[in-house]
Amino acid sequence: MLKNRVAAAAASAALAVASLSLAAPANAAPADATSAQAAGCSNRPIKAKESVNIRKKPTATATAVGLFPKGANGCYDSGMDGQKYNVCGKKSTVWSYITYKGMKGWVAEACVKFV
């Protein structure tokens, strides 16, 4: 009988130790980590403040290659001065070169925020 109690106690202790290894580490990324972070941006993750066209060149008249929708996450690759614009409530000449779902191109920097 004592043998059964010792075996049961050992089994309970082993189960408790095993369950500890299943817990997520304290520094693990939250389950709702942004897709930009999950994609492993080589530079900085960004989020669209408003829907904005992704363009071939840093000008408002350049061909659009896609849309960076409001609230979407992408990756900032670089920035530069380009054509003046007045969008997303701001006048500027600063453009960001981004990657979003495999599309690469320029967006008005006033329409994105770094996350």
N, CA, C and O atoms as a Tinker XYZ file with bonds, in Angstrom:
   460  protein
     1  N      0.826000   -1.182000    0.000000    73     2
     2  CA     0.000000    0.000000    0.000000    64     1     3
     3  C      0.877000    1.255000    0.000000    63     2     4     5
     4  O      0.616000    2.198000   -0.748000    81     3
     5  N      1.905000    1.266000    0.830000    73     3     6
     6  CA     2.833000    2.383000    0.867000    64     5     7
     7  C      3.511000    2.534000   -0.490000    63     6     8     9
     8  O      3.762000    3.648000   -0.950000    81     7
     9  N      3.803000    1.408000   -1.121000    73     7    10
    10  CA     4.439000    1.411000   -2.433000    64     9    11
    11  C      3.540000    2.128000   -3.452000    63    10    12    13
    12  O      4.046000    2.892000   -4.274000    81    11
    13  N      2.242000    1.905000   -3.415000    73    11    14
    14  CA     1.290000    2.548000   -4.330000    64    13    15
    15  C      1.218000    4.053000   -4.089000    63    14    16    17
    16  O      1.131000    4.835000   -5.036000    81    15
    17  N      1.256000    4.460000   -2.809000    73    15    18
    18  CA     1.200000    5.890000   -2.479000    64    17    19
    19  C      2.454000    6.611000   -2.977000    63    18    20    21
    20  O      2.364000    7.721000   -3.501000    81    19
    21  N      3.614000    5.987000   -2.816000    73    19    22
    22  CA     4.875000    6.579000   -3.276000    64    21    23
    23  C      4.857000    6.699000   -4.793000    63    22    24    25
    24  O      5.280000    7.717000   -5.340000    81    23
    25  N      4.373000    5.667000   -5.475000    73    23    26
    26  CA     4.297000    5.689000   -6.937000    64    25    27
    27  C      3.338000    6.784000   -7.409000    63    26    28    29
    28  O      3.625000    7.479000   -8.383000    81    27
    29  N      2.212000    6.938000   -6.730000    73    27    30
    30  CA     1.234000    7.962000   -7.096000    64    29    31
    31  C      1.811000    9.354000   -6.877000    63    30    32    33
    32  O      1.610000   10.249000   -7.698000    81    31
    33  N      2.529000    9.539000   -5.768000    73    31    34
    34  CA     3.135000   10.842000   -5.489000    64    33    35
    35  C      4.205000   11.168000   -6.523000    63    34    36    37
    36  O      4.306000   12.309000   -6.972000    81    35
    37  N      4.995000   10.182000   -6.901000    73    35    38
    38  CA     6.040000   10.388000   -7.914000    64    37    39
    39  C      5.413000   10.737000   -9.257000    63    38    40    41
    40  O      5.916000   11.606000   -9.969000    81    39
    41  N      4.326000   10.070000   -9.605000    73    39    42
    42  CA     3.642000   10.352000  -10.868000    64    41    43
    43  C      3.065000   11.767000  -10.865000    63    42    44    45
    44  O      3.132000   12.461000  -11.879000    81    43
    45  N      2.503000   12.198000   -9.743000    73    43    46
    46  CA     1.954000   13.555000   -9.642000    64    45    47
    47  C      3.055000   14.600000   -9.778000    63    46    48    49
    48  O      2.875000   15.613000  -10.453000    81    47
    49  N      4.192000   14.354000   -9.137000    73    47    50
    50  CA     5.318000   15.289000   -9.223000    64    49    51
    51  C      5.844000   15.371000  -10.651000    63    50    52    53
    52  O      6.153000   16.459000  -11.137000    81    51
    53  N      5.947000   14.232000  -11.323000    73    51    54
    54  CA     6.428000   14.214000  -12.711000    64    53    55
    55  C      5.470000   14.985000  -13.615000    63    54    56    57
    56  O      5.902000   15.722000  -14.502000    81    55
    57  N      4.178000   14.812000  -13.389000    73    55    58
    58  CA     3.180000   15.525000  -14.187000    64    57    59
    59  C      3.271000   17.030000  -13.950000    63    58    60    61
    60  O      3.151000   17.808000  -14.896000    81    59
    61  N      3.479000   17.446000  -12.717000    73    59    62
    62  CA     3.598000   18.875000  -12.404000    64    61    63
    63  C      4.818000   19.482000  -13.078000    63    62    64    65
    64  O      4.738000   20.589000  -13.612000    81    63
    65  N      5.937000   18.784000  -13.065000    73    63    66
    66  CA     7.149000   19.279000  -13.705000    64    65    67
    67  C      6.960000   19.346000  -15.220000    63    66    68    69
    68  O      7.391000   20.312000  -15.850000    81    67
    69  N      6.329000   18.344000  -15.807000    73    67    70
    70  CA     6.098000   18.328000  -17.251000    64    69    71
    71  C      5.198000   19.483000  -17.682000    63    70    72    73
    72  O      5.408000   20.069000  -18.744000    81    71
    73  N      4.199000   19.811000  -16.867000    73    71    74
    74  CA     3.292000   20.899000  -17.245000    64    73    75
    75  C      3.991000   22.253000  -17.203000    63    74    76    77
    76  O      3.598000   23.163000  -17.933000    81    75
    77  N      5.016000   22.409000  -16.369000    73    75    78
    78  CA     5.760000   23.661000  -16.326000    64    77    79
    79  C      6.488000   23.918000  -17.637000    63    78    80    81
    80  O      6.610000   25.072000  -18.050000    81    79
    81  N      6.963000   22.898000  -18.289000    73    79    82
    82  CA     7.697000   23.083000  -19.535000    64    81    83
    83  C      6.779000   23.438000  -20.696000    63    82    84    85
    84  O      7.262000   23.854000  -21.749000    81    83
    85  N      5.476000   23.288000  -20.534000    73    83    86
    86  CA     4.529000   23.626000  -21.594000    64    85    87
    87  C      4.130000   25.092000  -21.572000    63    86    88    89
    88  O      3.573000   25.591000  -22.550000    81    87
    89  N      4.401000   25.786000  -20.488000    73    87    90
    90  CA     4.028000   27.199000  -20.392000    64    89    91
    91  C      4.899000   28.034000  -21.318000    63    90    92    93
    92  O      6.065000   27.707000  -21.543000    81    91
    93  N      4.337000   29.109000  -21.853000    73    91    94
    94  CA     5.089000   30.012000  -22.733000    64    93    95
    95  C      6.130000   30.765000  -21.925000    63    94    96    97
    96  O      5.867000   31.139000  -20.781000    81    95
    97  N      7.308000   30.997000  -22.495000    73    95    98
    98  CA     8.314000   31.775000  -21.780000    64    97    99
    99  C      7.809000   33.189000  -21.498000    63    98   100   101
   100  O      6.980000   33.713000  -22.242000    81    99
   101  N      8.300000   33.797000  -20.441000    73    99   102
   102  CA     7.853000   35.131000  -20.036000    64   101   103
   103  C      8.122000   36.167000  -21.109000    63   102   104   105
   104  O      7.370000   37.136000  -21.216000    81   103
   105  N      9.172000   36.000000  -21.909000    73   103   106
   106  CA     9.501000   36.988000  -22.932000    64   105   107
   107  C      8.974000   36.616000  -24.307000    63   106   108   109
   108  O      9.405000   37.198000  -25.303000    81   107
   109  N      8.055000   35.666000  -24.391000    73   107   110
   110  CA     7.507000   35.256000  -25.684000    64   109   111
   111  C      6.662000   36.378000  -26.266000    63   110   112   113
   112  O      6.049000   37.149000  -25.528000    81   111
   113  N      6.630000   36.470000  -27.595000    73   111   114
   114  CA     5.813000   37.479000  -28.271000    64   113   115
   115  C      4.348000   37.180000  -28.022000    63   114   116   117
   116  O      3.962000   36.013000  -27.965000    81   115
   117  N      3.531000   38.199000  -27.875000    73   115   118
   118  CA     2.109000   37.958000  -27.678000    64   117   119
   119  C      1.509000   37.289000  -28.905000    63   118   120   121
   120  O      2.021000   37.427000  -30.016000    81   119
   121  N      0.430000   36.571000  -28.694000    73   119   122
   122  CA    -0.201000   35.831000  -29.789000    64   121   123
   123  C     -0.674000   36.763000  -30.901000    63   122   124   125
   124  O     -0.777000   36.342000  -32.053000    81   123
   125  N     -0.962000   38.013000  -30.574000    73   123   126
   126  CA    -1.450000   38.954000  -31.570000    64   125   127
   127  C     -0.335000   39.848000  -32.117000    63   126   128   129
   128  O     -0.594000   40.993000  -32.488000    81   127
   129  N      0.896000   39.345000  -32.171000    73   127   130
   130  CA     2.022000   40.128000  -32.699000    64   129   131
   131  C      1.687000   40.564000  -34.119000    63   130   132   133
   132  O      1.030000   39.835000  -34.863000    81   131
   133  N      2.138000   41.748000  -34.487000    73   131   134
   134  CA     1.809000   42.269000  -35.801000    64   133   135
   135  C      2.398000   41.431000  -36.901000    63   134   136   137
   136  O      3.429000   40.784000  -36.716000    81   135
   137  N      1.746000   41.436000  -38.056000    73   135   138
   138  CA     2.251000   40.652000  -39.177000    64   137   139
   139  C      3.598000   41.177000  -39.645000    63   138   140   141
   140  O      4.419000   40.416000  -40.157000    81   139
   141  N      3.828000   42.463000  -39.474000    73   139   142
   142  CA     5.131000   43.018000  -39.865000    64   141   143
   143  C      6.237000   42.429000  -39.018000    63   142   144   145
   144  O      7.295000   42.078000  -39.540000    81   143
   145  N      6.013000   42.314000  -37.714000    73   143   146
   146  CA     7.017000   41.727000  -36.837000    64   145   147
   147  C      7.162000   40.248000  -37.137000    63   146   148   149
   148  O      8.271000   39.714000  -37.144000    81   147
   149  N      6.035000   39.584000  -37.386000    73   147   150
   150  CA     6.083000   38.162000  -37.700000    64   149   151
   151  C      6.810000   37.926000  -39.016000    63   150   152   153
   152  O      7.460000   36.897000  -39.196000    81   151
   153  N      6.697000   38.891000  -39.946000    73   151   154
   154  CA     7.367000   38.755000  -41.240000    64   153   155
   155  C      8.860000   38.991000  -41.115000    63   154   156   157
   156  O      9.613000   38.687000  -42.040000    81   155
   157  N      9.299000   39.526000  -39.992000    73   155   158
   158  CA    10.721000   39.749000  -39.772000    64   157   159
   159  C     11.267000   40.895000  -40.602000    63   158   160   161
   160  O     12.189000   40.698000  -41.394000    81   159
   161  N     10.721000   42.076000  -40.437000    73   159   162
   162  CA    11.202000   43.248000  -41.163000    64   161   163
   163  C     12.693000   43.430000  -40.911000    63   162   164   165
   164  O     13.158000   43.336000  -39.775000    81   163
   165  N     13.430000   43.691000  -41.977000    73   163   166
   166  CA    14.860000   43.928000  -41.816000    64   165   167
   167  C     15.109000   45.323000  -41.256000    63   166   168   169
   168  O     16.182000   45.587000  -40.712000    81   167
   169  N     14.151000   46.202000  -41.379000    73   167   170
   170  CA    14.303000   47.553000  -40.861000    64   169   171
   171  C     13.284000   47.764000  -39.750000    63   170   172   173
   172  O     13.463000   47.247000  -38.647000    81   171
   173  N     12.220000   48.513000  -40.017000    73   171   174
   174  CA    11.233000   48.812000  -38.984000    64   173   175
   175  C      9.837000   48.459000  -39.453000    63   174   176   177
   176  O      9.496000   48.695000  -40.612000    81   175
   177  N      9.015000   47.892000  -38.563000    73   175   178
   178  CA     7.626000   47.644000  -38.918000    64   177   179
   179  C      6.838000   48.959000  -38.931000    63   178   180   181
   180  O      7.102000   49.864000  -38.140000    81   179
   181  N      5.875000   49.044000  -39.836000    73   179   182
   182  CA     5.023000   50.228000  -39.946000    64   181   183
   183  C      3.566000   49.797000  -40.032000    63   182   184   185
   184  O      3.254000   48.630000  -40.269000    81   183
   185  N      2.683000   50.773000  -39.832000    73   183   186
   186  CA     1.241000   50.550000  -39.957000    64   185   187
   187  C      0.657000   51.713000  -40.731000    63   186   188   189
   188  O      1.061000   52.859000  -40.534000    81   187
   189  N     -0.296000   51.427000  -41.615000    73   187   190
   190  CA    -0.956000   52.470000  -42.402000    64   189   191
   191  C     -1.961000   53.218000  -41.528000    63   190   192   193
   192  O     -2.847000   52.608000  -40.929000    81   191
   193  N     -1.815000   54.554000  -41.459000    73   191   194
   194  CA    -2.776000   55.387000  -40.720000    64   193   195
   195  C     -4.045000   55.569000  -41.540000    63   194   196   197
   196  O     -5.141000   55.672000  -40.989000    81   195
   197  N     -3.891000   55.608000  -42.849000    73   195   198
   198  CA    -4.987000   55.714000  -43.805000    64   197   199
   199  C     -4.651000   54.814000  -44.987000    63   198   200   201
   200  O     -3.485000   54.474000  -45.184000    81   199
   201  N     -5.629000   54.428000  -45.765000    73   199   202
   202  CA    -5.350000   53.657000  -46.982000    64   201   203
   203  C     -4.582000   54.547000  -47.945000    63   202   204   205
   204  O     -4.950000   55.702000  -48.160000    81   203
   205  N     -3.513000   54.011000  -48.526000    73   203   206
   206  CA    -2.644000   54.799000  -49.396000    64   205   207
   207  C     -2.118000   53.900000  -50.521000    63   206   208   209
   208  O     -1.831000   52.721000  -50.316000    81   207
   209  N     -2.001000   54.491000  -51.709000    73   207   210
   210  CA    -1.454000   53.745000  -52.839000    64   209   211
   211  C      0.042000   53.517000  -52.662000    63   210   212   213
   212  O      0.766000   54.391000  -52.185000    81   211
   213  N      0.488000   52.337000  -53.053000    73   211   214
   214  CA     1.918000   52.021000  -53.122000    64   213   215
   215  C      2.330000   52.326000  -54.552000    63   214   216   217
   216  O      1.763000   51.768000  -55.491000    81   215
   217  N      3.320000   53.212000  -54.732000    73   215   218
   218  CA     3.673000   53.698000  -56.067000    64   217   219
   219  C      5.076000   53.286000  -56.488000    63   218   220   221
   220  O      5.936000   53.007000  -55.653000    81   219
   221  N      5.296000   53.253000  -57.828000    73   219   222
   222  CA     6.596000   52.867000  -58.390000    64   221   223
   223  C      7.691000   53.881000  -58.089000    63   222   224   225
   224  O      8.856000   53.516000  -57.929000    81   223
   225  N      7.314000   55.161000  -58.013000    73   223   226
   226  CA     8.266000   56.244000  -57.756000    64   225   227
   227  C      7.705000   57.126000  -56.641000    63   226   228   229
   228  O      6.503000   57.092000  -56.377000    81   227
   229  N      8.562000   57.919000  -55.981000    73   227   230
   230  CA     8.079000   58.787000  -54.903000    64   229   231
   231  C      7.396000   60.060000  -55.424000    63   230   232   233
   232  O      7.801000   61.180000  -55.112000    81   231
   233  N      6.356000   59.848000  -56.222000    73   231   234
   234  CA     5.545000   60.957000  -56.734000    64   233   235
   235  C      4.078000   60.553000  -56.694000    63   234   236   237
   236  O      3.744000   59.374000  -56.815000    81   235
   237  N      3.214000   61.534000  -56.526000    73   235   238
   238  CA     1.779000   61.267000  -56.442000    64   237   239
   239  C      1.193000   60.820000  -57.775000    63   238   240   241
   240  O      0.096000   60.263000  -57.811000    81   239
   241  N      1.902000   61.056000  -58.861000    73   239   242
   242  CA     1.392000   60.697000  -60.189000    64   241   243
   243  C      1.999000   59.394000  -60.730000    63   242   244   245
   244  O      1.638000   58.951000  -61.820000    81   243
   245  N      2.912000   58.784000  -59.977000    73   243   246
   246  CA     3.528000   57.531000  -60.431000    64   245   247
   247  C      2.495000   56.399000  -60.420000    63   246   248   249
   248  O      1.506000   56.449000  -59.689000    81   247
   249  N      2.743000   55.398000  -61.232000    73   247   250
   250  CA     1.854000   54.242000  -61.320000    64   249   251
   251  C      1.731000   53.549000  -59.963000    63   250   252   253
   252  O      2.729000   53.285000  -59.292000    81   251
   253  N      0.496000   53.263000  -59.578000    73   251   254
   254  CA     0.248000   52.538000  -58.333000    64   253   255
   255  C      0.430000   51.046000  -58.581000    63   254   256   257
   256  O     -0.082000   50.505000  -59.560000    81   255
   257  N      1.161000   50.385000  -57.687000    73   255   258
   258  CA     1.368000   48.939000  -57.809000    64   257   259
   259  C      0.477000   48.159000  -56.849000    63   258   260   261
   260  O      0.393000   46.933000  -56.926000    81   259
   261  N     -0.183000   48.872000  -55.950000    73   259   262
   262  CA    -1.078000   48.229000  -55.003000    64   261   263
   263  C     -1.573000   49.208000  -53.966000    63   262   264   265
   264  O     -1.306000   50.407000  -54.047000    81   263
   265  N     -2.294000   48.694000  -52.996000    73   263   266
   266  CA    -2.869000   49.515000  -51.938000    64   265   267
   267  C     -2.344000   49.032000  -50.591000    63   266   268   269
   268  O     -2.294000   47.830000  -50.331000    81   267
   269  N     -1.954000   49.974000  -49.739000    73   267   270
   270  CA    -1.574000   49.697000  -48.359000    64   269   271
   271  C     -2.775000   50.138000  -47.534000    63   270   272   273
   272  O     -2.914000   51.325000  -47.239000    81   271
   273  N     -3.652000   49.198000  -47.152000    73   271   274
   274  CA    -4.913000   49.587000  -46.508000    64   273   275
   275  C     -4.757000   50.068000  -45.068000    63   274   276   277
   276  O     -3.843000   49.660000  -44.352000    81   275
   277  N     -5.667000   50.939000  -44.668000    73   275   278
   278  CA    -5.669000   51.483000  -43.308000    64   277   279
   279  C     -5.616000   50.347000  -42.291000    63   278   280   281
   280  O     -6.379000   49.384000  -42.371000    81   279
   281  N     -4.694000   50.482000  -41.329000    73   279   282
   282  CA    -4.561000   49.495000  -40.266000    64   281   283
   283  C     -3.666000   48.311000  -40.603000    63   282   284   285
   284  O     -3.346000   47.507000  -39.727000    81   283
   285  N     -3.256000   48.196000  -41.872000    73   283   286
   286  CA    -2.400000   47.074000  -42.275000    64   285   287
   287  C     -0.966000   47.294000  -41.798000    63   286   288   289
   288  O     -0.529000   48.430000  -41.610000    81   287
   289  N     -0.254000   46.209000  -41.609000    73   287   290
   290  CA     1.141000   46.249000  -41.191000    64   289   291
   291  C      2.053000   45.904000  -42.354000    63   290   292   293
   292  O      1.738000   45.037000  -43.168000    81   291
   293  N      3.179000   46.585000  -42.424000    73   291   294
   294  CA     4.163000   46.335000  -43.468000    64   293   295
   295  C      5.556000   46.612000  -42.930000    63   294   296   297
   296  O      5.750000   46.778000  -41.725000    81   295
   297  N      6.515000   46.658000  -43.832000    73   295   298
   298  CA     7.905000   46.891000  -43.443000    64   297   299
   299  C      8.445000   48.141000  -44.124000    63   298   300   301
   300  O      8.316000   48.300000  -45.338000    81   299
   301  N      9.045000   49.017000  -43.345000    73   299   302
   302  CA     9.719000   50.206000  -43.852000    64   301   303
   303  C     11.110000   49.782000  -44.297000    63   302   304   305
   304  O     11.848000   49.165000  -43.529000    81   303
   305  N     11.473000   50.108000  -45.535000    73   303   306
   306  CA    12.791000   49.753000  -46.053000    64   305   307
   307  C     13.723000   50.953000  -46.119000    63   306   308   309
   308  O     14.905000   50.833000  -45.796000    81   307
   309  N     13.208000   52.117000  -46.537000    73   307   310
   310  CA    14.017000   53.329000  -46.607000    64   309   311
   311  C     13.096000   54.524000  -46.816000    63   310   312   313
   312  O     11.879000   54.375000  -46.934000    81   311
   313  N     13.693000   55.706000  -46.861000    73   311   314
   314  CA    12.928000   56.917000  -47.095000    64   313   315
   315  C     13.736000   57.915000  -47.888000    63   314   316   317
   316  O     14.964000   57.838000  -47.937000    81   315
   317  N     13.039000   58.860000  -48.516000    73   315   318
   318  CA    13.723000   59.911000  -49.270000    64   317   319
   319  C     12.759000   61.043000  -49.564000    63   318   320   321
   320  O     11.542000   60.887000  -49.457000    81   319
   321  N     13.322000   62.192000  -49.939000    73   319   322
   322  CA    12.497000   63.304000  -50.404000    64   321   323
   323  C     12.075000   63.020000  -51.840000    63   322   324   325
   324  O     12.843000   62.491000  -52.643000    81   323
   325  N     10.858000   63.380000  -52.132000    73   323   326
   326  CA    10.309000   63.218000  -53.476000    64   325   327
   327  C      9.395000   64.388000  -53.781000    63   326   328   329
   328  O      9.596000   65.500000  -53.293000    81   327
   329  N      8.400000   64.120000  -54.586000    73   327   330
   330  CA     7.438000   65.151000  -54.973000    64   329   331
   331  C      6.625000   65.604000  -53.750000    63   330   332   333
   332  O      6.320000   64.805000  -52.865000    81   331
   333  N      6.281000   66.899000  -53.716000    73   331   334
   334  CA     5.428000   67.422000  -52.647000    64   333   335
   335  C      4.066000   66.756000  -52.714000    63   334   336   337
   336  O      3.574000   66.413000  -53.788000    81   335
   337  N      3.467000   66.580000  -51.541000    73   335   338
   338  CA     2.108000   66.049000  -51.477000    64   337   339
   339  C      1.365000   66.697000  -50.319000    63   338   340   341
   340  O      1.970000   67.291000  -49.426000    81   339
   341  N      0.050000   66.571000  -50.351000    73   339   342
   342  CA    -0.829000   67.046000  -49.290000    64   341   343
   343  C     -1.868000   65.948000  -49.066000    63   342   344   345
   344  O     -2.981000   66.011000  -49.587000    81   343
   345  N     -1.482000   64.944000  -48.283000    73   343   346
   346  CA    -2.366000   63.812000  -48.017000    64   345   347
   347  C     -2.300000   63.454000  -46.540000    63   346   348   349
   348  O     -1.362000   63.826000  -45.835000    81   347
   349  N     -3.309000   62.729000  -46.087000    73   347   350
   350  CA    -3.372000   62.266000  -44.692000    64   349   351
   351  C     -3.200000   63.415000  -43.715000    63   350   352   353
   352  O     -2.636000   63.239000  -42.636000    81   351
   353  N     -3.691000   64.603000  -44.096000    73   351   354
   354  CA    -3.669000   65.763000  -43.224000    64   353   355
   355  C     -2.322000   66.442000  -43.086000    63   354   356   357
   356  O     -2.112000   67.209000  -42.146000    81   355
   357  N     -1.401000   66.175000  -44.006000    73   355   358
   358  CA    -0.078000   66.769000  -43.882000    64   357   359
   359  C      0.503000   67.105000  -45.246000    63   358   360   361
   360  O      0.311000   66.374000  -46.218000    81   359
   361  N      1.231000   68.249000  -45.302000    73   359   362
   362  CA     1.993000   68.611000  -46.491000    64   361   363
   363  C      3.437000   68.197000  -46.248000    63   362   364   365
   364  O      4.004000   68.502000  -45.199000    81   363
   365  N      4.037000   67.500000  -47.216000    73   363   366
   366  CA     5.416000   67.040000  -47.038000    64   365   367
   367  C      6.023000   66.646000  -48.380000    63   366   368   369
   368  O      5.356000   66.679000  -49.414000    81   367
   369  N      7.276000   66.279000  -48.345000    73   367   370
   370  CA     7.970000   65.733000  -49.510000    64   369   371
   371  C      8.629000   64.393000  -49.165000    63   370   372   373
   372  O      9.338000   63.818000  -49.991000    81   371
   373  N      8.391000   63.897000  -47.942000    73   371   374
   374  CA     9.055000   62.672000  -47.491000    64   373   375
   375  C      8.227000   61.439000  -47.874000    63   374   376   377
   376  O      7.034000   61.349000  -47.581000    81   375
   377  N      8.895000   60.504000  -48.531000    73   375   378
   378  CA     8.281000   59.260000  -48.987000    64   377   379
   379  C      8.987000   58.081000  -48.325000    63   378   380   381
   380  O     10.185000   58.138000  -48.047000    81   379
   381  N      8.235000   57.016000  -48.077000    73   379   382
   382  CA     8.785000   55.791000  -47.490000    64   381   383
   383  C      8.706000   54.667000  -48.510000    63   382   384   385
   384  O      7.672000   54.461000  -49.145000    81   383
   385  N      9.815000   53.939000  -48.661000    73   383   386
   386  CA     9.826000   52.751000  -49.508000    64   385   387
   387  C      9.469000   51.583000  -48.598000    63   386   388   389
   388  O     10.160000   51.326000  -47.612000    81   387
   389  N      8.385000   50.874000  -48.929000    73   387   390
   390  CA     7.867000   49.834000  -48.046000    64   389   391
   391  C      7.710000   48.502000  -48.767000    63   390   392   393
   392  O      7.758000   48.418000  -49.995000    81   391
   393  N      7.523000   47.477000  -47.964000    73   391   394
   394  CA     7.142000   46.154000  -48.461000    64   393   395
   395  C      5.846000   45.784000  -47.761000    63   394   396   397
   396  O      5.740000   45.860000  -46.537000    81   395
   397  N      4.854000   45.381000  -48.560000    73   395   398
   398  CA     3.570000   44.956000  -48.013000    64   397   399
   399  C      3.058000   43.780000  -48.845000    63   398   400   401
   400  O      2.800000   43.925000  -50.040000    81   399
   401  N      2.916000   42.635000  -48.220000    73   399   402
   402  CA     2.436000   41.418000  -48.886000    64   401   403
   403  C      3.165000   41.171000  -50.205000    63   402   404   405
   404  O      2.534000   40.859000  -51.215000    81   403
   405  N      4.472000   41.309000  -50.198000    73   403   406
   406  CA     5.277000   41.051000  -51.390000    64   405   407
   407  C      5.387000   42.224000  -52.343000    63   406   408   409
   408  O      6.236000   42.217000  -53.234000    81   407
   409  N      4.536000   43.242000  -52.169000    73   407   410
   410  CA     4.613000   44.443000  -53.017000    64   409   411
   411  C      5.641000   45.391000  -52.427000    63   410   412   413
   412  O      5.721000   45.551000  -51.209000    81   411
   413  N      6.419000   46.013000  -53.282000    73   411   414
   414  CA     7.408000   47.005000  -52.853000    64   413   415
   415  C      7.130000   48.294000  -53.604000    63   414   416   417
   416  O      6.817000   48.279000  -54.794000    81   415
   417  N      7.250000   49.415000  -52.892000    73   415   418
   418  CA     7.036000   50.698000  -53.541000    64   417   419
   419  C      7.004000   51.831000  -52.536000    63   418   420   421
   420  O      7.283000   51.656000  -51.350000    81   419
   421  N      6.654000   53.001000  -53.053000    73   419   422
   422  CA     6.690000   54.247000  -52.282000    64   421   423
   423  C      5.309000   54.647000  -51.796000    63   422   424   425
   424  O      4.326000   54.539000  -52.529000    81   423
   425  N      5.242000   55.116000  -50.542000    73   423   426
   426  CA     4.016000   55.684000  -49.985000    64   425   427
   427  C      4.363000   57.009000  -49.313000    63   426   428   429
   428  O      5.487000   57.206000  -48.853000    81   427
   429  N      3.396000   57.904000  -49.263000    73   427   430
   430  CA     3.583000   59.170000  -48.550000    64   429   431
   431  C      3.802000   58.858000  -47.072000    63   430   432   433
   432  O      2.974000   58.203000  -46.439000    81   431
   433  N      4.925000   59.334000  -46.525000    73   431   434
   434  CA     5.261000   58.999000  -45.143000    64   433   435
   435  C      4.237000   59.521000  -44.148000    63   434   436   437
   436  O      4.102000   58.967000  -43.057000    81   435
   437  N      3.514000   60.574000  -44.502000    73   435   438
   438  CA     2.483000   61.122000  -43.614000    64   437   439
   439  C      1.371000   60.111000  -43.355000    63   438   440   441
   440  O      0.628000   60.252000  -42.383000    81   439
   441  N      1.245000   59.104000  -44.197000    73   439   442
   442  CA     0.160000   58.137000  -44.081000    64   441   443
   443  C      0.538000   56.859000  -43.341000    63   442   444   445
   444  O     -0.272000   55.938000  -43.243000    81   443
   445  N      1.767000   56.796000  -42.816000    73   443   446
   446  CA     2.192000   55.609000  -42.079000    64   445   447
   447  C      2.754000   56.013000  -40.726000    63   446   448   449
   448  O      3.169000   57.154000  -40.524000    81   447
   449  N      2.759000   55.063000  -39.810000    73   447   450
   450  CA     3.398000   55.295000  -38.518000    64   449   451
   451  C      4.285000   54.095000  -38.200000    63   450   452   453
   452  O      3.995000   52.963000  -38.586000    81   451
   453  N      5.365000   54.375000  -37.492000    73   451   454
   454  CA     6.275000   53.315000  -37.085000    64   453   455
   455  C      5.726000   52.641000  -35.839000    63   454   456   457
   456  O      5.255000   53.310000  -34.920000    81   455
   457  N      5.786000   51.324000  -35.809000    73   455   458
   458  CA     5.263000   50.565000  -34.650000    64   457   459
   459  C      6.356000   49.758000  -33.999000    63   458   460
   460  O      6.107000   49.060000  -33.016000    81   459
